[in-house]
């Protein structure tokens, strides 16, 4: 019949809700068992993913009780704060760059050896 789908009755009422509920429960159970360990592992091994998740959870617009949460801080104090906050990520990035450089050097020496 024209215009009729392969499933004229559609999906049973509530089936999507049951699937979503089962998924959320499974996710909850997995997080209860592994959550903090996985978060720590991601923070250490993939800081860019860790920061992306945090950014996705932070509201796009933050409201502070005072007009400026950093009011009264000097430029040097603000710079120091930013450096301290970014230091762990920068150290991990530096280590990753060093590992990549070593990997490439090893690959080049292997290529030179085989040629």
Phi, psi and omega in degrees: 000134182298137177083359181265133181280175178290345179229081187299335180275346182077183179285149179299143179302133177085353184294320179294321179296321179294318178297313179299317181297316179297319180297313180298318178296317178297318178296318178300312180299317179296318180294320178302321184278320190239354191311301186293326178294316180293319178300315179297317181297316179296317180300320182280319187265332183223066185302332179293323177290317179303312180293325179296319178295315179300314181299326181288339181267340181281135177301146181296332182233121179257140178245128179254153179294322176263164182298327182218118182295340182252017182301135179091350178275140178284167177299321179295320178294318178296317179298316179299317179298314180296320179296315180298320180293319184275345186305310181302319180292321179294321178296318178294321178295318179299316178297320180296319178295319178297317178298318179296319178297318179295320179297316180294321178296319178297318179295319179296316181293326177293319178295315180297322181292320183280341182273000000 
